[in-house]
Amino acid sequence: MFTHPTGEPLWPQTVTATFTRLGGELGLPSIGVLGLRHSAATWMIASGVSPKVVTHRLGHAQVSITLQLYAHVLPAHDQQAADQFAAALDG
């Protein structure tokens, strides 16, 4: 995922150390590089991106894996679905 300008891979420890250092300098919460992946997945699902698309982007073998890991963001979707259905009945 991360390479030198020559295309050679960076050592994972170098990426982690640089990410941690820069985040600290900017005053950001310490979430680690893997935290970026979880943040992106959570944001996508909470924003209504299809779980199938999220699954593909994360490289999970099945949608069920993605949903097991990120189901905690779906309750808001339940409320949204109820509100949309109620609006349709009122309309």
N, C-alpha and C positions, 0 to 999 in steps of 0.2 A: 504494500500500500504506500509506503514512503520510500523514496529513493534519492540518491545523490543526483546531481545534474547529469552525471554520466550514465544513469540508469541502474547503477549498482545499488543493491538494497542497503538500507540503513540497519544497524543493529537495533533490535527492539528496545534494549536498555537505553540506547541513546535517544530514541524517540520519547520514551517514557520520562527520562530525566529532563529533557528539554521542555517537554509539555508541562511537567510539574513546575519547573523553574519559571517559565514564562507566565503560567497561571498565577503563581505566587506573586510575581512582580506586578501583575495587573490586579491583584486583590480578588481573584476569582475563587470560588469554592474548589476544593481539591477533589475532583471526581475521577481522575485518571483517564487514560486514553479509552479504555473499555466503556467508561461512563458516557463518552460521546456516542457510542453505538446505542447504548440503552436510551440515552436522551433523544436521539434521532428516532428510534423505533417508537418510543412513547409519544413523541410529538406527532409522528405520522398517524398513529392509531387514534389519538385524541382529536386530530384534525379531520378525521373521517376518511383517510386513505384506506382503500380496500386492504383487509388483512392479507389477501392473496398477493398484492403488490409488495406489502411490507415483508412478507415471507420470502419472496423472491429477492428483494434487496438485501436481506440479512443472510440469505443462503441456507435457510432452514429447509429441511426435507419435506415438511408438511405444515399446513396452516395451523394444525392443532398445537404444534410446538410453539409457534408465535403467540397464539392465543393463551396458552398456559402461562407463558412468561409475562405477557402484557395485559392480561384481562383486567388488571386493577384500574385501567383507564377507561373501561367500557361502561361503568355506571352512568357517566354523563351522557353517553349515547342512548341509554335506556330512557332517560328523562327527555332527551331531544325527540326520540321516537314518539313518546307519549304526547308531548306538546304538539308535534306535527299532526298526529292522528286527531287530537282534540280540535286543532284548528280546522282540519278537513271536515270534521263533523259540524262545526259551527258555521262553516262556509257554505 
